[in-house]
Amino acid sequence: MRGWPVTLTEPHLLERPVSLRPVRVSDARMWREIRVRNAPWLRPWEPSNPETPLYRSSLGPYIAMVRAMRREARQGQAIPWVVTYGGEFVGQLTVGSITWGSARSGQVGYWIDEAFAGLGIIPTTLAMAVDHCFGVIGLHRLEASIRPENHASRRVVEKLGFREEGIRVRQLHINGAWRDHVCYALTAEEVPQGLMPRWRSIQMATRPTASLLHRLRRILRHTDRGTRLPRSQLLLCVT
């Protein structure tokens, strides 16, 4: 598949560099740790699929999952990336169910460690992925199917300009039952200059607020851990 494997990086837009890189078999251990720790956070939105382990403690299912993703990538059926923030594994983004021929379409899915949610990481990586899929790989249409109740995930695609196309009734088996999903879509014609310029302008306009929220979250995390930030860091959050 043209344009794969590839690593994409946005070094300056957020507090730390954010990257998409191909998933590796060596990621399995960290993947397991993050997903098991985030099980309550992910459970309401995750497909009930035995090939996508959430709670298993053994490493085997994660290694098998990574190998399956890499095989699909070699066959041009999927683009499986790991999301990193400051070099740290924090989530995953996949363009799957790729159809070639006259369709040239794919389905986008993503998740992030709850500790890093709300920092602009997933919108940034999704914009990077869209631009690469349209501009390099040659896809024409990308879809994202999201449960109506998943407001945080819906905000991601709405901020980036994905169109809402309606409800797909009982589309996927999620958390033990067949669930409706809202279909969002974007075509290459809708972003002729790319999606990253649009997202970058939005982020730059809101950067002071986003930076303040990031610092406040850092204080809350340290408070929850029973640690105390230096006085200089506290002053940064109130000035």
DRENZALUM-94031 format. One line per field, with one value per residue: x, y, z of N, C-alpha, C in turn; residue number from 1; residue in three letters. Coordinates in nm, 4 decimals. Each point is the difference from the previous one (the first is absolute). Example, Ala and Ser with C-alpha at 12.3 -4.5 7.8 and 13.67 -1.06 7.14 Angstrom:
2
n_u: c(1.3190/-0.0350);
n_v: c(-0.5690/0.1050);
n_w: c(0.7800/-0.0720);
ca_u: c(-0.0890/0.0820);
ca_v: c(0.1190/0.1190);
ca_w: c(0.0000/0.0060);
c_u: c(0.0900/-0.0770);
c_v: c(0.1200/0.1090);
c_w: c(0.0000/0.0730);
num: c(1/2);
residu: c(ALA/SER);
This chain:
239
n_u: c(0.0843/-0.0265/0.1122/0.0338/0.0741/-0.0519/0.0863/-0.1049/0.0537/-0.0659/0.1131/-0.0782/-0.1013/0.0341/-0.0247/-0.0222/0.1051/-0.0849/-0.0026/-0.0064/0.0168/0.0526/-0.1020/0.0636/0.0548/0.1080/-0.1040/-0.0052/0.1156/0.0442/-0.0385/0.0443/0.1107/0.0037/-0.0285/0.0768/0.0936/-0.0280/-0.0129/-0.0187/0.1065/0.0508/-0.0393/-0.0563/0.1221/0.0494/0.0278/-0.1040/0.1336/-0.0008/0.0128/-0.0810/0.0994/-0.0826/-0.0374/0.0386/0.0525/-0.0258/0.1247/-0.0286/-0.1202/0.0810/0.0897/-0.1007/-0.0537/0.1200/0.0248/-0.1249/0.0211/0.1196/-0.0626/-0.1034/0.0972/0.0687/-0.1239/0.0298/-0.0306/0.1120/-0.0092/0.0740/-0.0346/0.1131/-0.0697/0.0977/0.0267/0.0899/-0.0220/-0.1056/-0.0156/-0.0975/0.0054/-0.1063/0.0379/-0.1120/0.0444/-0.1190/-0.0337/0.1259/-0.0697/0.0527/0.0468/-0.1292/0.0236/0.1150/-0.0523/-0.0165/0.0101/-0.0198/0.0923/-0.0262/0.1028/-0.0159/0.1156/-0.0860/0.1211/-0.0140/-0.1211/-0.0529/0.1127/-0.0943/0.0364/-0.1210/-0.0544/0.1139/0.0010/-0.1281/0.0276/0.1063/-0.0777/-0.0978/0.0879/0.0549/-0.1170/-0.0384/0.1044/0.0226/-0.0799/-0.0829/-0.0373/-0.1312/-0.0371/-0.0157/-0.0348/-0.0790/-0.0182/-0.0861/0.0006/-0.1304/0.0174/0.0845/-0.0356/0.0941/-0.0310/-0.1271/0.0431/0.0749/-0.0928/-0.0860/0.0975/0.0222/-0.1323/0.0051/-0.0666/-0.1076/-0.0035/-0.0185/-0.1058/0.0948/-0.1185/0.0271/0.0911/0.0361/0.0608/-0.0517/0.0981/-0.0100/-0.0167/-0.0963/0.0868/-0.0838/0.0353/0.0604/-0.0333/0.1302/0.0129/0.1077/-0.0057/0.0834/-0.1122/-0.0357/0.1166/-0.0186/0.0053/-0.0725/-0.0071/0.1298/0.0018/-0.1150/0.0477/0.1076/-0.0813/-0.0785/0.1024/0.0539/-0.1261/0.0057/0.1233/-0.0201/-0.1257/0.0418/0.0949/-0.0895/-0.0877/0.1018/0.0335/-0.1279/-0.0061/0.1144/-0.0519/-0.1132/0.0776/0.0799/-0.1118/-0.0526/0.1241/-0.0479/0.0400/0.1056/-0.0616/0.1126/0.0283/0.1141/-0.0231/-0.0289/0.1020/0.0624/-0.0698/0.0404/0.1060);
n_v: c(-0.1191/0.0904/0.0544/-0.1284/-0.0222/0.0809/0.0890/0.0545/0.1208/0.0516/0.0686/0.0960/-0.0601/-0.1111/-0.0273/-0.1181/-0.0520/-0.0055/-0.1337/-0.0433/-0.1194/-0.0832/-0.0794/-0.0345/-0.1174/0.0762/0.0535/-0.1304/0.0026/0.1113/-0.0525/-0.1179/0.0587/0.0719/-0.1024/-0.0790/0.0948/0.0090/-0.1238/0.0603/0.0658/-0.1172/-0.0694/0.1183/0.0125/-0.1052/-0.0404/-0.0804/0.0065/-0.1334/0.0528/0.0766/-0.0548/0.0021/-0.1144/-0.0723/-0.0795/-0.1065/-0.0159/-0.1284/0.0326/0.0758/-0.0971/-0.0865/0.0930/0.0280/-0.1291/-0.0126/0.1058/-0.0473/-0.1163/0.0580/0.0622/-0.1142/-0.0382/0.1194/-0.0721/0.0429/0.1086/-0.0852/0.1098/0.0184/0.0557/0.0872/0.0331/0.0828/-0.0834/0.0298/-0.1305/0.0679/-0.0651/-0.0110/0.0055/-0.0517/-0.0063/-0.0538/-0.1256/0.0076/0.0732/-0.0728/-0.0072/-0.0026/-0.0637/-0.0613/-0.0809/0.0545/-0.0767/0.1119/-0.0509/0.0402/-0.0065/0.0506/-0.0078/-0.0312/-0.0342/-0.0265/-0.0315/0.0656/-0.0547/-0.0430/-0.1099/-0.0498/0.1201/0.0228/-0.1168/0.0232/0.1277/-0.0405/-0.0913/0.0893/0.0935/-0.0930/-0.0364/0.1269/0.0589/-0.1092/-0.0581/0.1042/0.0027/-0.0212/-0.0975/0.0692/-0.1055/0.0508/-0.1188/0.0812/-0.0587/0.0195/-0.0880/-0.0310/0.0950/-0.0532/-0.1226/0.0318/0.0598/-0.1101/-0.0799/0.0488/0.0072/-0.1178/0.0111/-0.1159/-0.0455/0.0350/-0.1318/-0.0097/-0.0681/-0.0839/-0.0536/-0.0191/0.0920/0.0195/-0.1137/0.0805/-0.0344/-0.1066/0.0987/-0.0168/0.0898/0.1038/0.0469/0.1152/0.0130/0.0234/0.0933/-0.0210/0.0825/-0.0461/0.0102/-0.0451/-0.0560/0.0783/0.0821/-0.1059/-0.0934/-0.0281/0.0695/-0.0639/-0.1189/0.0280/0.0568/-0.1057/-0.0838/0.0689/0.0028/-0.1280/0.0178/0.1304/-0.0201/-0.0638/0.0930/0.0912/-0.0576/-0.0074/0.1229/0.0352/-0.0725/0.0594/0.1134/-0.0265/-0.0381/0.1044/0.0723/-0.0684/0.0242/0.1088/0.0484/0.0784/0.0809/0.0351/0.0996/-0.0068/-0.1328/0.0148/0.0849/-0.0890/-0.0720/0.1046/0.0088);
n_w: c(0.0000/-0.0919/0.0482/-0.0010/0.1098/0.0945/0.0448/0.0617/-0.0021/0.1035/-0.0187/-0.0485/-0.0560/0.0632/0.1266/-0.0584/-0.0644/-0.1018/0.0050/-0.1251/0.0531/-0.0900/0.0234/0.1129/-0.0223/0.0089/-0.0667/-0.0174/0.0650/-0.0599/-0.1148/0.0441/0.0456/-0.1118/-0.0801/0.0723/0.0134/-0.1297/0.0476/0.1189/-0.0409/-0.0425/0.1055/0.0294/-0.0547/0.0640/-0.1245/0.0133/-0.0120/-0.0021/-0.1245/0.0716/0.0664/0.1032/0.0519/-0.1058/0.0906/-0.0779/-0.0428/-0.0070/0.0525/0.0718/0.0164/0.0176/0.0792/0.0520/0.0060/0.0445/0.0787/0.0320/0.0116/0.0610/0.0670/0.0082/0.0318/0.0544/0.1093/0.0583/0.0781/0.0691/0.0630/0.0653/0.0979/-0.0239/0.1245/-0.0506/-0.1014/0.0744/0.0049/-0.0665/-0.1159/-0.0781/-0.1290/-0.0499/-0.1237/0.0198/-0.0285/-0.0429/-0.0841/-0.0981/-0.1190/-0.0255/0.1152/0.0153/0.0896/0.1210/0.1076/0.0671/0.0789/0.1232/0.0842/0.1226/0.0607/0.0973/0.0447/-0.1303/0.0409/-0.1009/-0.0444/-0.0819/0.0656/0.0297/0.0202/0.0642/0.0622/0.0273/0.0230/0.0680/0.0584/0.0128/0.0292/0.0771/0.0505/0.0030/0.0561/0.0731/0.0885/-0.0145/0.1269/-0.0183/0.0841/0.1142/0.0718/0.0928/0.0555/0.0616/0.1174/-0.0092/0.0980/-0.0956/0.0849/0.0775/-0.0420/0.0183/0.1105/0.0081/-0.0543/0.0888/0.0904/-0.0546/0.0142/0.0664/-0.1056/0.0685/-0.0218/0.1303/0.0458/0.0393/-0.0214/0.1305/-0.0257/0.1299/0.0343/0.0933/0.0821/-0.0780/-0.0884/-0.0911/-0.0444/0.0058/-0.1189/0.0287/-0.1279/0.0082/-0.0935/-0.0737/-0.1058/-0.0905/-0.0716/0.1203/-0.0189/-0.1050/0.1043/0.0348/0.0942/-0.0023/-0.1143/-0.0234/0.0370/-0.0717/-0.0880/0.0160/-0.0010/-0.0987/-0.0445/0.0402/-0.0463/0.0293/-0.0434/-0.1113/-0.0065/0.0330/-0.0817/-0.0851/0.0381/-0.0107/-0.1133/-0.0290/0.0461/-0.0662/-0.1034/0.0231/0.0104/-0.1079/-0.0435/0.0593/-0.1196/0.0170/-0.0839/-0.0639/0.0863/-0.0712/0.0073/0.1280/0.0067/-0.0760/0.0865/0.0666/-0.0805);
ca_u: c(-0.0843/0.0782/-0.0055/0.0027/-0.0127/0.0438/-0.0178/-0.0384/0.0264/-0.0280/0.0911/-0.0111/-0.1360/-0.0434/0.1036/0.1082/-0.0185/-0.0967/0.0368/-0.0607/0.1006/-0.0550/-0.0023/0.1055/-0.0255/0.0544/-0.0967/-0.1053/0.0018/-0.0524/-0.1389/-0.0769/-0.0038/-0.0863/-0.1395/-0.0539/-0.0189/-0.1060/-0.1181/-0.1270/-0.0067/-0.0198/-0.1024/-0.1278/0.0125/0.0811/-0.0701/0.0092/0.0728/0.1034/0.1317/0.0437/-0.0082/-0.0033/0.0270/0.0840/0.1293/0.1085/0.0521/-0.0239/-0.1021/0.0449/0.0965/-0.0777/-0.0722/0.0961/0.0404/-0.1123/-0.0044/0.1137/-0.0315/-0.0997/0.0683/0.0757/-0.0965/-0.0688/-0.1345/-0.0052/0.1152/-0.0014/0.1002/0.0060/0.0061/0.0953/-0.0005/0.1298/0.0668/-0.0671/-0.1170/-0.1180/-0.1244/0.0109/-0.0902/0.0028/-0.0908/-0.0256/-0.1045/0.0328/-0.0521/0.0630/-0.0885/-0.0747/-0.0384/0.1161/-0.0501/0.0465/-0.0649/0.0950/-0.0268/0.1081/-0.0199/0.1106/0.0119/-0.0804/0.0890/0.0417/-0.1178/-0.0287/0.1182/0.0085/0.0853/-0.0723/-0.0303/0.1221/0.0411/-0.1006/0.0236/0.1191/-0.0348/-0.0864/0.0820/0.0840/-0.0858/-0.0490/0.1042/0.1106/-0.0448/-0.0924/-0.1408/-0.0886/-0.1033/0.0229/-0.1167/0.0158/-0.1276/0.0147/-0.1255/-0.0576/0.0297/0.1440/0.0088/0.1392/0.0472/-0.0724/0.0599/0.1243/-0.0254/-0.0738/0.0972/0.0803/-0.0835/-0.0684/-0.1449/-0.0878/-0.0817/-0.1171/0.0128/0.0045/-0.0724/0.0606/0.1103/0.1099/-0.0214/0.0821/-0.0253/-0.1013/-0.1276/0.0082/-0.0175/-0.0060/0.1154/-0.0093/0.1022/0.0628/0.0817/0.0741/0.0577/0.1194/-0.0391/-0.0381/0.1216/0.0989/0.1274/0.0376/-0.0713/0.0888/-0.0042/-0.1235/0.0123/0.1066/-0.0534/-0.0903/0.0825/0.0741/-0.0957/-0.0434/0.1162/0.0112/-0.0959/0.0401/0.1189/-0.0430/-0.0686/0.1021/0.0692/-0.0929/-0.0082/0.1251/-0.0144/-0.0955/0.0623/0.0963/-0.0782/-0.0539/0.1093/0.0515/0.1254/-0.0169/0.0761/0.0733/-0.0793/0.0083/-0.0963/-0.1327/-0.0185/-0.0232/-0.1372/-0.0955/0.0368);
ca_v: c(0.1191/0.1227/0.0856/-0.0791/0.0623/0.1383/0.0696/0.1399/0.0735/0.1437/0.0252/0.1257/0.0505/-0.0273/0.0189/-0.0918/-0.0547/-0.1084/-0.0791/-0.1260/-0.0910/-0.1350/-0.0854/-0.1014/-0.1111/0.0393/0.0871/-0.0797/0.0084/0.1298/0.0031/-0.0732/0.0765/0.1174/-0.0386/-0.0575/0.1114/0.0877/-0.0801/0.0694/0.1151/-0.0459/-0.1030/0.0372/0.0348/-0.0994/-0.1161/-0.1253/-0.0816/-0.0733/0.0283/0.1293/-0.0229/0.1161/-0.0279/-0.1173/0.0342/-0.0636/0.0818/-0.0675/0.0598/0.1289/-0.0302/-0.0485/0.1136/0.0832/-0.0721/0.0050/0.1351/0.0162/-0.0803/0.0755/0.1147/-0.0495/-0.0338/0.1204/0.0008/0.0810/0.0842/0.0007/0.0859/0.0313/0.1432/0.0334/0.1396/0.0132/-0.1295/-0.0989/-0.0686/0.0484/-0.0399/-0.0700/0.0458/-0.0911/0.0107/-0.1394/-0.0320/0.0742/-0.0529/0.0653/0.0042/0.1241/0.0595/0.0634/0.0521/-0.0670/0.0316/0.0486/-0.0279/0.0495/0.0050/0.0657/-0.0136/0.1041/0.1003/0.0956/0.0476/0.1422/0.0822/0.0261/-0.1010/-0.0773/0.0821/0.0262/-0.1200/-0.0311/0.0912/-0.0497/-0.1240/0.0329/0.0601/-0.1031/-0.0932/0.0642/0.0583/-0.0906/-0.1379/0.0041/-0.0228/0.1099/0.0229/-0.0598/0.0020/-0.0305/-0.0383/0.0325/-0.0109/0.1329/0.0430/0.0260/0.1411/0.0413/-0.0463/0.0753/0.1342/-0.0096/0.0067/0.1225/0.1100/-0.0118/0.0241/-0.1172/0.0162/-0.1012/-0.0553/-0.0702/-0.1124/-0.1371/-0.0704/-0.1223/-0.0250/-0.0776/-0.0601/0.0772/-0.0184/-0.1017/0.0167/0.0684/0.1433/0.0961/0.0881/0.1142/-0.0057/0.1232/-0.0274/0.1087/-0.0389/0.0775/0.1294/0.0938/0.0551/0.0034/0.0495/-0.0821/0.0236/0.0555/0.1470/0.0403/-0.0324/0.0819/0.1343/-0.0100/-0.0175/0.1227/0.0985/-0.0376/-0.0522/0.0441/-0.0728/-0.1400/-0.0100/0.0153/-0.1219/-0.1038/0.0219/-0.0319/-0.1465/-0.0485/0.0220/-0.0962/-0.1321/-0.0035/0.0013/-0.1342/-0.0902/0.0396/0.0730/0.1445/0.0689/0.1183/0.1229/0.0647/-0.0629/0.0447/0.1377/-0.0043/-0.0398/0.1026/0.1272);
ca_w: c(0.0000/-0.0088/0.1187/0.1232/0.1329/0.0112/0.1275/-0.0171/0.1239/0.0137/0.1126/0.0739/0.0206/0.1370/0.1019/-0.0342/-0.1346/-0.0131/-0.1175/-0.0394/-0.0541/-0.0166/0.1183/0.0035/0.0919/0.1304/0.0684/0.0627/0.1463/0.0401/-0.0433/0.1012/0.1251/-0.0148/-0.0212/0.1232/0.0934/-0.0501/-0.0334/0.0245/-0.0918/-0.1375/-0.0113/-0.0628/-0.1426/-0.0689/-0.0564/0.0754/-0.0962/0.0736/-0.0536/0.0526/0.1451/0.0887/0.1406/0.0196/0.0578/-0.0738/-0.1094/-0.1273/-0.0867/-0.0514/-0.1060/-0.1139/-0.0563/-0.0728/-0.1208/-0.0940/-0.0557/-0.0918/-0.1189/-0.0765/-0.0601/-0.1153/-0.1044/-0.0425/0.0561/0.1212/0.0312/0.1472/0.0625/0.1429/0.0293/0.1050/0.0458/0.0631/-0.0101/0.0852/-0.0556/0.0719/-0.0647/-0.1266/-0.1053/-0.1136/-0.1138/-0.0341/-0.0987/-0.1209/-0.1260/-0.1137/-0.1159/-0.0213/0.1289/0.0630/0.1275/0.1200/0.1270/0.1002/0.1401/0.0852/0.1448/0.0694/0.1451/0.0647/0.0609/-0.1019/-0.0730/0.0086/-0.0279/-0.1436/-0.0625/-0.1009/-0.1184/-0.0764/-0.0720/-0.1018/-0.1122/-0.0680/-0.0689/-0.1132/-0.1061/-0.0594/-0.0749/-0.1212/-0.0827/-0.0329/-0.0224/-0.1122/0.0338/-0.0379/0.1019/0.1314/0.0879/0.1421/0.0611/0.1420/0.0761/0.0270/0.1369/0.0144/-0.0376/-0.0162/-0.1302/-0.1030/-0.0092/-0.0767/-0.1444/-0.0319/-0.0047/-0.1211/-0.1169/-0.0535/-0.0127/0.0587/-0.1085/0.0498/0.0924/-0.0481/0.1058/0.0521/-0.0925/0.0580/0.1319/0.0924/0.1429/0.0268/-0.0712/-0.1293/0.0273/-0.1089/-0.0162/-0.0897/-0.1039/-0.0456/-0.1182/-0.0624/-0.1282/-0.0365/-0.0574/0.1060/0.0612/-0.1087/0.0515/0.1135/0.1254/0.1022/0.0070/0.0689/0.1423/0.0580/0.0244/0.1152/0.1191/0.0294/0.0514/0.1355/0.0726/0.1401/0.0828/0.0056/0.0842/0.1391/0.0399/0.0156/0.1270/0.1076/0.0081/0.0608/0.1439/0.0535/0.0018/0.1100/0.1236/0.0191/0.0385/0.1298/-0.0137/0.0002/-0.1035/0.0451/0.0030/-0.1309/-0.0900/0.0403/-0.0461/-0.1445/-0.0289/0.0412/-0.0593);
c_u: c(0.0881/-0.0155/-0.0035/0.1131/0.0564/-0.0228/-0.0272/0.0177/-0.0406/0.0782/-0.0362/-0.1423/-0.0476/0.1155/0.1217/-0.0212/-0.0987/0.0281/-0.0954/0.1120/-0.0617/0.0070/0.1066/-0.0403/0.0507/-0.0925/-0.0980/-0.0038/-0.0567/-0.1473/-0.0888/-0.0144/-0.0983/-0.1461/-0.0623/-0.0272/-0.1173/-0.1300/-0.1320/-0.0232/-0.0375/-0.1226/-0.1289/0.0074/0.0703/-0.0863/0.0220/0.0614/0.1114/0.1399/0.0547/-0.0083/0.0008/0.0551/0.0950/0.1381/0.1161/0.0374/-0.0364/-0.1046/0.0423/0.1022/-0.0738/-0.0742/0.0935/0.0415/-0.1114/-0.0104/0.1112/-0.0232/-0.1014/0.0628/0.0785/-0.0925/-0.0798/-0.1411/-0.0139/0.1279/0.0028/0.1153/-0.0102/0.0073/0.1013/-0.0056/0.1264/0.0770/-0.0660/-0.1232/-0.1231/-0.1308/0.0257/-0.1031/0.0173/-0.0966/-0.0179/-0.1113/0.0223/-0.0517/0.0615/-0.0972/-0.0681/-0.0397/0.1135/-0.0383/0.0572/-0.0765/0.1063/-0.0463/0.1179/-0.0375/0.1234/-0.0062/-0.0750/0.0869/0.0412/-0.1169/-0.0153/0.1165/0.0152/0.0794/-0.0739/-0.0447/0.1224/0.0414/-0.1016/0.0166/0.1230/-0.0319/-0.0852/0.0827/0.0879/-0.0838/-0.0479/0.1146/0.1071/-0.0508/-0.1013/-0.1429/-0.0815/-0.0988/0.0396/-0.1249/0.0418/-0.1380/0.0139/-0.1347/-0.0539/0.0365/0.1460/0.0305/0.1445/0.0531/-0.0698/0.0579/0.1275/-0.0280/-0.0746/0.0925/0.0798/-0.0827/-0.0589/-0.1507/-0.0737/-0.0958/-0.1188/0.0355/0.0071/-0.0524/0.0688/0.1184/0.1057/-0.0396/0.0985/-0.0417/-0.1208/-0.1312/0.0233/-0.0381/-0.0104/0.1271/-0.0350/0.1138/0.0459/0.0896/0.0674/0.0564/0.1151/-0.0367/-0.0319/0.1208/0.1111/0.1374/0.0497/-0.0736/0.0892/0.0025/-0.1234/0.0134/0.1061/-0.0513/-0.0941/0.0816/0.0741/-0.0920/-0.0384/0.1165/0.0113/-0.0935/0.0409/0.1207/-0.0362/-0.0689/0.0992/0.0706/-0.0899/-0.0154/0.1238/-0.0057/-0.0918/0.0600/0.0990/-0.0723/-0.0550/0.1077/0.0594/0.1313/-0.0292/0.0874/0.0788/-0.0872/0.0037/-0.0974/-0.1420/-0.0275/-0.0245/-0.1434/-0.1012/0.0336/-0.0544);
c_v: c(0.1243/0.0828/-0.0743/-0.1009/0.1413/0.0488/0.1465/0.0717/0.1455/0.0458/0.1172/0.0405/-0.0164/0.0218/-0.0885/-0.0483/-0.1169/-0.0720/-0.1164/-0.0857/-0.1385/-0.0804/-0.1080/-0.1117/0.0350/0.0941/-0.0794/0.0159/0.1333/0.0136/-0.0691/0.0831/0.1167/-0.0409/-0.0624/0.1098/0.0884/-0.0742/0.0712/0.1179/-0.0445/-0.0896/0.0459/0.0197/-0.1070/-0.1112/-0.1241/-0.1045/-0.0737/0.0258/0.1343/-0.0057/0.1304/-0.0338/-0.1172/0.0411/-0.0629/0.0844/-0.0571/0.0656/0.1341/-0.0186/-0.0460/0.1150/0.0880/-0.0686/0.0017/0.1375/0.0215/-0.0794/0.0734/0.1212/-0.0431/-0.0305/0.1209/0.0130/0.0908/0.0802/0.0147/0.0814/-0.0055/0.1521/0.0213/0.1495/0.0205/-0.1303/-0.1113/-0.0564/0.0423/-0.0443/-0.0651/0.0559/-0.0927/0.0472/-0.1427/-0.0145/0.0750/-0.0749/0.0781/0.0026/0.1344/0.0693/0.0801/0.0673/-0.0789/0.0480/0.0377/-0.0396/0.0447/-0.0149/0.0643/-0.0306/0.1163/0.1109/0.1079/0.0534/0.1510/0.0920/0.0338/-0.1039/-0.0736/0.0869/0.0274/-0.1219/-0.0382/0.0911/-0.0432/-0.1241/0.0267/0.0554/-0.1045/-0.0960/0.0606/0.0399/-0.0953/-0.1398/-0.0076/-0.0387/0.1240/0.0373/-0.0720/0.0164/-0.0270/-0.0288/0.0094/-0.0148/0.1393/0.0544/0.0395/0.1431/0.0446/-0.0403/0.0735/0.1405/-0.0023/0.0180/0.1267/0.1201/-0.0002/0.0145/-0.1231/0.0269/-0.1116/-0.0489/-0.0809/-0.1197/-0.1310/-0.0889/-0.1328/-0.0445/-0.0941/-0.0551/0.0647/-0.0309/-0.0906/0.0127/0.0683/0.1461/0.0811/0.0842/0.1163/-0.0112/0.1411/-0.0336/0.1265/-0.0532/0.0942/0.1373/0.1050/0.0626/0.0072/0.0487/-0.0823/0.0405/0.0629/0.1527/0.0518/-0.0236/0.0859/0.1411/0.0003/-0.0091/0.1278/0.1056/-0.0280/-0.0418/0.0528/-0.0753/-0.1446/-0.0188/0.0110/-0.1262/-0.1140/0.0145/-0.0332/-0.1509/-0.0567/0.0177/-0.1053/-0.1397/-0.0125/-0.0012/-0.1376/-0.0972/0.0359/0.0726/0.1487/0.0632/0.1163/0.1251/0.0701/-0.0587/0.0398/0.1428/0.0050/-0.0267/0.1050/0.1362/0.0114);
c_w: c(0.0000/0.1281/0.1314/-0.0083/0.0017/0.1428/-0.0277/0.1333/-0.0151/0.1232/0.0899/0.0405/0.1444/0.0975/-0.0261/-0.1435/0.0015/-0.1313/-0.0205/-0.0569/-0.0143/0.1293/-0.0141/0.0956/0.1394/0.0771/0.0857/0.1508/0.0492/-0.0366/0.1036/0.1273/-0.0091/-0.0102/0.1235/0.1019/-0.0396/-0.0307/0.0306/-0.0948/-0.1414/-0.0169/-0.0700/-0.1507/-0.0819/-0.0590/0.0859/-0.0918/0.0733/-0.0518/0.0470/0.1518/0.0783/0.1378/0.0220/0.0501/-0.0761/-0.1216/-0.1369/-0.0891/-0.0600/-0.1116/-0.1256/-0.0688/-0.0827/-0.1297/-0.1043/-0.0658/-0.1028/-0.1289/-0.0881/-0.0676/-0.1239/-0.1181/-0.0492/0.0538/0.1220/0.0136/0.1521/0.0591/0.1523/0.0130/0.1115/0.0292/0.0813/0.0005/0.0780/-0.0703/0.0806/-0.0637/-0.1334/-0.0967/-0.1195/-0.1071/-0.0503/-0.1019/-0.1308/-0.1229/-0.1142/-0.1184/-0.0131/0.1300/0.0624/0.1328/0.1157/0.1219/0.1022/0.1399/0.0849/0.1467/0.0618/0.1487/0.0655/0.0586/-0.0992/-0.0824/0.0175/-0.0290/-0.1482/-0.0763/-0.1114/-0.1183/-0.0866/-0.0806/-0.1075/-0.1217/-0.0792/-0.0822/-0.1234/-0.1156/-0.0687/-0.0850/-0.1316/-0.0937/-0.0467/-0.0352/-0.1134/0.0324/-0.0348/0.1096/0.1281/0.0844/0.1438/0.0565/0.1515/0.0696/0.0316/0.1375/0.0199/-0.0452/-0.0226/-0.1373/-0.1132/-0.0149/-0.0828/-0.1487/-0.0391/-0.0083/-0.1297/-0.1272/-0.0655/-0.0021/0.0738/-0.1079/0.0492/0.0871/-0.0771/0.1122/0.0327/-0.0866/0.0559/0.1365/0.0962/0.1427/0.0251/-0.0730/-0.1343/0.0187/-0.1292/-0.0021/-0.0926/-0.1003/-0.0340/-0.1184/-0.0504/-0.1311/-0.0345/-0.0551/0.1051/0.0690/-0.1055/0.0449/0.1182/0.1260/0.1066/0.0015/0.0732/0.1500/0.0675/0.0311/0.1194/0.1290/0.0372/0.0592/0.1440/0.0888/0.1438/0.0934/0.0155/0.0909/0.1479/0.0494/0.0216/0.1347/0.1182/0.0164/0.0680/0.1517/0.0606/0.0056/0.1148/0.1339/0.0298/0.0467/0.1356/-0.0061/-0.0127/-0.1076/0.0601/-0.0101/-0.1355/-0.0980/0.0348/-0.0478/-0.1494/-0.0334/0.0373/-0.0573/-0.1411);
num: c(1/2/3/4/5/6/7/8/9/10/11/12/13/14/15/16/17/18/19/20/21/22/23/24/25/26/27/28/29/30/31/32/33/34/35/36/37/38/39/40/41/42/43/44/45/46/47/48/49/50/51/52/53/54/55/56/57/58/59/60/61/62/63/64/65/66/67/68/69/70/71/72/73/74/75/76/77/78/79/80/81/82/83/84/85/86/87/88/89/90/91/92/93/94/95/96/97/98/99/100/101/102/103/104/105/106/107/108/109/110/111/112/113/114/115/116/117/118/119/120/121/122/123/124/125/126/127/128/129/130/131/132/133/134/135/136/137/138/139/140/141/142/143/144/145/146/147/148/149/150/151/152/153/154/155/156/157/158/159/160/161/162/163/164/165/166/167/168/169/170/171/172/173/174/175/176/177/178/179/180/181/182/183/184/185/186/187/188/189/190/191/192/193/194/195/196/197/198/199/200/201/202/203/204/205/206/207/208/209/210/211/212/213/214/215/216/217/218/219/220/221/222/223/224/225/226/227/228/229/230/231/232/233/234/235/236/237/238/239);
residu: c(MET/ARG/GLY/TRP/PRO/VAL/THR/LEU/THR/GLU/PRO/HIS/LEU/LEU/GLU/ARG/PRO/VAL/SER/LEU/ARG/PRO/VAL/ARG/VAL/SER/ASP/ALA/ARG/MET/TRP/ARG/GLU/ILE/ARG/VAL/ARG/ASN/ALA/PRO/TRP/LEU/ARG/PRO/TRP/GLU/PRO/SER/ASN/PRO/GLU/THR/PRO/LEU/TYR/ARG/SER/SER/LEU/GLY/PRO/TYR/ILE/ALA/MET/VAL/ARG/ALA/MET/ARG/ARG/GLU/ALA/ARG/GLN/GLY/GLN/ALA/ILE/PRO/TRP/VAL/VAL/THR/TYR/GLY/GLY/GLU/PHE/VAL/GLY/GLN/LEU/THR/VAL/GLY/SER/ILE/THR/TRP/GLY/SER/ALA/ARG/SER/GLY/GLN/VAL/GLY/TYR/TRP/ILE/ASP/GLU/ALA/PHE/ALA/GLY/LEU/GLY/ILE/ILE/PRO/THR/THR/LEU/ALA/MET/ALA/VAL/ASP/HIS/CYS/PHE/GLY/VAL/ILE/GLY/LEU/HIS/ARG/LEU/GLU/ALA/SER/ILE/ARG/PRO/GLU/ASN/HIS/ALA/SER/ARG/ARG/VAL/VAL/GLU/LYS/LEU/GLY/PHE/ARG/GLU/GLU/GLY/ILE/ARG/VAL/ARG/GLN/LEU/HIS/ILE/ASN/GLY/ALA/TRP/ARG/ASP/HIS/VAL/CYS/TYR/ALA/LEU/THR/ALA/GLU/GLU/VAL/PRO/GLN/GLY/LEU/MET/PRO/ARG/TRP/ARG/SER/ILE/GLN/MET/ALA/THR/ARG/PRO/THR/ALA/SER/LEU/LEU/HIS/ARG/LEU/ARG/ARG/ILE/LEU/ARG/HIS/THR/ASP/ARG/GLY/THR/ARG/LEU/PRO/ARG/SER/GLN/LEU/LEU/LEU/CYS/VAL/THR);
